[in-house]
Amino acid sequence: MARIAVIGAGMGALAAAARLAVAGHRVVVYERTDTYGGALRRFERDGFAFDTGPGLLPLPAVHRDLFVKTGKEPLEACVDLVQVDPSSRHVFADGTEVALPNASRAGVVAALDEALGSGAGERWGDFLVRAREAWDRTRRPLLEEPLWPNWQVLAEREPYPAVPHKRLLRTRRAGTLAEVGAWELREPRLAALLESHAVEQGLDPRTTPASAAVLPYMEHAFGTWYVRGGLRELARAVYERCVARRVEFRFGAEVTGVLEKDGRASGVELADGTVAEADFVLAGVAPGVLDRLTAGTVLRGEGEVPPRPATASRLTVLLALRGDRPEGTAHRTVVHAADREAELEALFGPAARRPRPTVTVLRPDDPALVPGPGHEAVTLTTVVPARPGESWSDLAENMITVAERVVPGLRDRLLWQEVRTPADIADATGAEGGAVPVPALAAGDGRLLHPSNSTRVPGLFRVGGWAHPGGGLPHAGMSGALVAGLIVEGPDFRGSQ
């Protein structure tokens, strides 16, 4: 039985802790805040409850596997998991609306043809076929296996089979997601739909490789899911599974250093000066934090993917409304920006002033989130730059104005509002500026790959969204599975078969 110290109680760290405890190891989790779940937090007031992190769950199979491997009770016995239908409703700049059925190619094609004109659905359907090829080529190396030692192959090879396109007397293939939209979808609203999947992750579609086509494919193929009571309930269930497997938790315990002895990790030092010895240390922290904990030794050496901190965060506005949620209301509505190029420049370029942004409006049909009938809990989110110290009040008001397009009478119904800024994300996760990690993607010279779970310090591992395979709930959960496999089976572990 090995002693294992886990730094941080984010979802990837919890997934690793539960799996390692089942394998017979003594696992202790040190969390500097007073709770678990990382970004999966909850805000409660006056009988209303809101998720302040992700509001929907993609690829639930990752968490189903976690519960199968760590106990007799499956995921569905611990949380009420429901499929959201429609998967999303999109309101474009010109007022066109389309509701996309959940995990139904034929339904999506028909809905796009009806809303955007004949042929739009077929072009999107053909795109999804090509996106599936990219998914099939990258699923194992980017989600199910430890990062390849020759990761440069993933960095250089574009897995998306772009359609040849004649441009300026030359035949070219799309290399970025924006070019896929312009050259293959050939419809501004379809392009906006495609690009929204990248922007939602904090990625600039103008520079993001075409391999990001896997993002809309994952939603199409595996559906969009919600956990009754909010996704904080998923964090609770994973935490309780850890406790049931005798994982120990030390909340309010800030780790200030990773100890080394004889060239390998030997434990952690806490802020109060105490030392906890360990045979393995798992670091579920942002790159800058890990660098400080190890005095930079983890990042030295050639041939390793360098840490590339994300530059985008989230601004969230929580709205407590009087009045019932109308029957038939979509769970998720994306209101697209009127000027997409101006929004991209404000997010990823030099422009300082933000136009009215793309806003995601979540309106769950969930009595557990409201004090009783005659009330509705609505969450608005938008992507913002991860800049410390910035005031977001004007943008929050802009978000409410945008949301009025799809929530009639919103301001008249408003009881109160709460704004959660990147500073709140920074407090919860320790990431500078409240940055949110992106999922790993192939091509693009490796800009969207993440450092491997193993480090150059034997016995020290990275886990969670800042390590391979990157950000997002499925990816964080897989990082936990990969780290557990590397510890239990050794460095030759190659992932689940």
Residue, then its C-alpha position, 0 to 999 in steps of 0.5 A: m500500500a502506497r501513501i499518496a498525497v493529492i494537492g487540490a480537490g478538483m474533479g480530476a484529482l477526485a477521480a484519481a483519488a477514488r480509483l487509487a483508493v480502490a486499488g488499495h492505496r492510502v490517499v489523502v487530499y489536501e485542499r486549500t479552500d473549504t470544499y471540493g469540486g474545483a470549478l464545480r461550485r454552487f451559489e445559494r440565496d433565498g431558496f435559489a441555487f445556481d451552478t457557478g461552473p459548468g452547467l451541462l455535462p458532455l460525454p457522461a461515459v467518462h463518469r459512468d466508468l469512474f463509478v463502475k470502477t470504484g463501487k457497486e452503485p452506478l452513476e445513475a444511482c448517485v445522481d439524476l442524470v437527464q438528457v437535454d432536448p433540444s441540445s441547444r437553441h441558437v439565436f443568430a444576429d439576424g434574428t433567425e432561430v434554430a433548436l437542435p435536437n439532442a444526438s439526432r443527425a437527421g433531426v439536426v439536418a431537418a432543423l437547419d434546413e427549415a431554419l436556414g434554408s435548403g442545403a444548410g442541414e446537408r452541409w452541416g451533416d457532411f461536416l459532422v461526417r468529416a469531424r467524426e474522422a478527426w474524432d476517430r483519429t485522435r480519441r485514443p491519443l488525446l483522451e484515453e492514453p497517456l501523452w505520447p513521448n513523441w507528441q510532436v506527431l500529434a502537433e504536426r499532423e492535422p486529423y481533420p480531412a478538409v475538403p479541397h477548396k480553390r482559392l486564388l487559383r490554388t487548391r487549398r485545404a482549411g487549416t483553421l476552424a474559421e476556414v472550415g466554416a467559410w470554405e466548407l459550410r459557406e453560410p454565415r450562420l452555420a459558420a457562427l454555429l461552428e465557431s461558437h463551439a471554439v469560443e465557448q472553450g476560450l479558443d479563437p476560431r481564426t487560429t484554432p486548428a481544424s481539429a477542433a471540429v471534434l468539439p461539435y462532434m462530441e456534442h452531436a454524438f454523445g448528447t448533452w446532459y444535465v444533473r438534477g439539482g445542478l452539476r454541483e451534485l456530480a461533484r458531491a457524488v464523486y466526493e462521497r464515492c471518495v469518502a466511501r473508499r476511505v480517501e481522507f480530506r484535509f480542507g483549509a490545508e494549503v500545500t506550499g511545497v513538494l518535497e524531494k528525497d533521493g531524486r523523487a517526490s517524497g511528500v508535501e509541506l503545508a502552510d503551517g509548516t507540517v510535513a506529510e510524507a508520501d510515496f506519490v504526489l498528485a498535483g491538481v493545480a495550475p502550471g504556475v502554482l506547480d512551478r512554485l511548489t517545485a521551484g521549477t524543477v518539473l518544467r526543466g528538460e527538453g522534449e516535453v510539452p511546455p505549459r501554456p496557460a489559457t488566456a480566457s475565463r468566464l463571466t457569469v450572471l445569476l438571475a433570480l426571477r419571479g414567475d414560472r419558467p414557460e413550458g417548452t423553454a429550451h434548457r440552453t439558448v445561445v444568443h450570438a453576437a451581432d458582430r462576430e469579428a468585433e467580438l473575436e478582436a475584443l476577446f483575442g485581439p488588441a480591441a479593448r472595448r467589448p461589443r455585446p457578446t455571445v451569451t449562453v442562457l441556461r434555464p433548467d427545468d429543475p424545482a430543486l433550484v428555486p424556492g417554490p412555484g412561481h420562480e425561475a433560476v437563470t444563468l448567463t455566461t460569456v467568455v472573457p479575457a483572463r485579466p486580473g483586476e478588471s471590472w466587469s459590471d458594464l459587461a454584466e449589464n450588457m449580458i442581461t440586455v442580450a438575454e432580454r431577447v430570449v427571456p421576455g420581461l426579464r428585467d420586470r421579473l428580476l428579484w436580484q442578480e449576482v455576478r461571478t467574475p474571473a476573480d471568483i474562479a481564481d479564488a476557487t481554482g488558484a488559476e491566475g486571472g481565473a483562466v479556464p483550461v481548454p481541452a487538448l487538440a491535435a495539430g496547431d504545432g502543439r499549442l493546444l496540447h497539455p503537459s503529460n501526467s508524468t513529470r521529470v520528478p519520479g513519483l510526481f504526477r499532474v492531474g486535472g484540467w491543466a494536464h493531459p488531456g486538458g480542460g472540460l469535465p470529461h477530460a479532467g475525469m480521464s486525467g484521473a483515470l490516466v494518472a491512476g493507471l500510471i501509478v497502479e500499472g507503472p510507466d508502461f500503462r497505455g490506457s484502457q482497451 
